[in-house]
Amino acid sequence: MIRGYPRHSVVEFNKLVAAVVRMKYYEAAVSICKQMELEGIRGDAVTFAILINCFCRLGVLNFGYSVVGKMFKLGVEPDVITFTTLINGLCVRGKFAESVRLFNDMVRDGHQPDLITYNTLVNGLCKIGKTNEAVRLLKKMGECGFQPNIVAYTTVIDSLCKDRLVTEALDLFSEMIDKGIFPDVVIYNSLIQAMCDSGKWDEVKILLSEMGSQGIKPTVVTYNILVDAFSKEGMVSDAQNMIDVMIREGIEPSIVTYSALIDGYCLRGEMDEARKVFDLIINKGYVPNVVSYSIMINGYCKAKMVDEAVKLFHEMSDRGLTPNTVTYNTLIMGMSQVGRLCTAHELFEEMVACGQVPDVMTYSILLDGLCKHHHIHKALELFRAIQRSGFQLNIVHYTVLIDGMIRAGHISGAKELFSGLAMKGLRPSVYTYNIMIKGLCKAGAPNEAYELFRTMEEDDCLPDDCCYNTMIRGFLQNNDMSRARQLIDQMVDNGFAADASTSAMVVDLLLTSPRISTIGQNTNCLNNESVKKCKCGLSFVVYLVFFASRVPELLCLSRFFGGFAMGLKFPKGYFFDSEDNRKAWTVFTLMAYHIFMGLTLYSTFVSYQEWEEKKT
């Protein structure tokens, strides 16, 4: 073409270069552009846009910017295609914030974006998690005279769904339909996935019904979403039924479909059933992939069947599959949990030798295994070795080690490690605080634990129900009933409730403590001291039901009735013969009746609330 006569136009050269780019031979395309320049063939805006795209795809963005500078130098005015190409290139390389700045500069300089520019930027904003800005950009498109198309709406709705903003996604979906843009199966898949993740099965049925009424047929992706959702909820029979529906509809289940079903059986601990499905896909001619094997290995490890997991691990290599980091992490965790720490370390060394890069989870698993099996010194050695390797340790690793030190009784070392977190630029998580509070309480330092509890709000780390219950149990263990009760009130005010252990401990103390709580002091009309104590226990049970909005667990109620039964010592042959026994039996009957009525009223109230929510 270069040596032909008459010489071909730049348009013909652009077509050639574009064809080379479509085949992803970016370096070859750049080479052709250079040859064109050497032969005196002057490129136009399209030529330079193609060149910018090549540089962006090759990861040399600076060269892309230099092309724009060269255009100005040659007197070729960059147009909307030039800027859109550069914006797209930045998005492809993950530089979304930079692409937004370039878009703003483009608009400021008087260049009018087109629909492709807007769609490109909408996609970029969604990729960096700025979904709200993407929604605003959609509205701005309408104001500028551009009607957002199905691509733009699908991108934003999918991002809203992934952010679990289901209501906003449905509102935008309705807006799209009102504007006359008909949804496709891709957008329905995004919404169905979001509804499945939220457990809104009625909405899933409505969406599937809408698809059917509009003639939109579910694809293998749609069915995979449903099978995966049912499996994760433990509804494997529903997942199996969905696969049967797929087959009846003429859609062949993929390896992803069967892997989701296998995962469902593994989550239920039904490894025999999981193995049957695994063997079934092999018999059907499917080749299990790394994900399928990893799911099975994970299931065996959780079922403590690590030898079966190892067999599958070796089977992977026999089939020519290379275990990835997730596979190694799963097997290392399995070995650590059953105490085979040497095997876990050997797997780690094999993993590194095979070129798989250990990640945050790998080191967390190794540290946790050593700490849980009381090898705190080896855990510290590993911790220091990781630090020396240059790997960036995060709060998870420090939390694991702090927990290990507390378990080993090295509370001072745990405190030192905790206090040094700020210097390393790390902020303790709620879980980290909870571990430290629990450790200090166990070490007999509830005051120090409470000071730490109070500093959580100052560090913008609000206590959760676990922290409250841990701190309350700490006070109870140290017989500080007054502060325990204050904290219970505070916990309820913040929307949390006592867990089974805390409830049982309170009732236990009320039933066994020689000092009666102020809750039940006004029971002087009864001479039986155990009845007084039981009324205290009853007060707490009623408090749980009506004030803490919580149905007491079986453990709590069994402690209460057990304590009452121990307190009432009816002599053999006696029943209603003595006045005290008659009073005691009456109190017992009344208490049982009030507990039954309280729980009945509470369950009725909850049912009514649920009915009201459905009605609205």
Secondary structure as UniProt FT lines:
FT   HELIX           10..22
FT   TURN            23..24
FT   HELIX           26..38
FT   TURN            39..40
FT   HELIX           45..57
FT   TURN            58..59
FT   HELIX           61..74
FT   HELIX           80..92
FT   TURN            93..94
FT   HELIX           96..108
FT   TURN            109..110
FT   HELIX           115..127
FT   TURN            128..129
FT   HELIX           131..143
FT   TURN            144..145
FT   HELIX           150..162
FT   TURN            163..164
FT   HELIX           166..178
FT   TURN            179..180
FT   HELIX           185..198
FT   HELIX           201..213
FT   TURN            214..215
FT   HELIX           220..232
FT   TURN            233..234
FT   HELIX           236..248
FT   TURN            249..250
FT   HELIX           255..267
FT   TURN            268..269
FT   HELIX           271..283
FT   TURN            284..285
FT   HELIX           290..302
FT   TURN            303..304
FT   HELIX           306..318
FT   TURN            319..320
FT   HELIX           325..337
FT   TURN            338..339
FT   HELIX           341..353
FT   TURN            354..355
FT   HELIX           360..372
FT   TURN            373..374
FT   HELIX           376..389
FT   HELIX           395..407
FT   TURN            408..409
FT   HELIX           411..419
FT   TURN            420..421
FT   HELIX           422..424
FT   HELIX           430..442
FT   TURN            443..444
FT   HELIX           446..458
FT   TURN            459..460
FT   HELIX           465..477
FT   TURN            478..479
FT   HELIX           481..493
FT   TURN            494..495
FT   HELIX           500..512
FT   HELIX           518..520
FT   TURN            524..525
FT   HELIX           529..542
FT   HELIX           543..547
FT   HELIX           554..567
FT   TURN            572..573
FT   HELIX           579..615
//
